Amino acid sequence: MDFASTEEQKEIFGIVFEFANDALQLHGGCGYLADYGVEKLVRDLRVHQILEGSNEIMHLCVSR
């Protein structure tokens, strides 16, 4: 794996997931409804984070 892309990917996913999670919190209970699209964004980001590897695994890749 390329060092820069792994570190950048880890950082970007963290920022985007935090943003999406904040949006979900701002919408309150309605954020979980499919009508608003926020739940899909959070769900898709979380699945993508899992498929790409946990933060701990990505940290190990970067440290090598």
C-alpha positions in Angstrom: 0.0 0.0 0.0 1.1 3.5 -0.7 1.8 5.4 2.5 0.3 8.7 1.4 -3.0 7.2 0.1 -3.5 5.1 3.2 -2.9 7.9 5.6 -5.1 10.3 3.5 -7.8 7.7 3.2 -7.9 7.2 7.0 -8.0 10.9 7.6 -10.7 11.6 5.0 -13.0 8.8 6.2 -12.6 10.0 9.7 -13.6 13.6 8.8 -16.5 12.6 6.5 -17.9 10.0 9.0 -17.8 12.7 11.7 -19.6 15.1 9.4 -22.2 12.6 8.5 -22.7 11.5 12.2 -23.1 15.2 13.2 -25.7 15.6 10.5 -27.5 12.5 11.8 -27.4 14.0 15.3 -28.8 17.3 14.1 -31.7 15.6 12.4 -32.5 13.8 15.7 -34.9 10.9 15.3 -35.8 12.0 11.8 -32.2 11.4 10.8 -32.9 7.7 10.9 -35.7 7.9 8.3 -34.9 7.1 4.7 -36.8 10.2 3.6 -33.8 12.5 4.5 -31.0 10.4 3.1 -28.7 11.0 6.1 -29.1 7.5 7.4 -28.0 6.1 4.0 -24.9 8.3 4.0 -23.9 7.2 7.5 -24.7 3.5 6.7 -22.7 3.6 3.5 -19.7 5.3 5.1 -19.7 2.9 8.0 -19.8 -0.1 5.6 -17.0 1.4 3.5 -14.9 1.9 6.6 -15.3 -1.7 7.5 -14.5 -3.0 4.0 -11.4 -0.8 3.8 -10.2 -2.0 7.2 -10.5 -0.8 10.7 -8.7 2.3 11.9 -6.3 0.1 13.8 -5.4 -2.0 10.7 -4.9 1.2 8.6 -2.7 2.6 11.4 -0.5 -0.5 11.2 -0.3 -0.2 7.4 0.8 3.5 7.8 3.4 2.7 10.5 5.2 0.2 8.3 
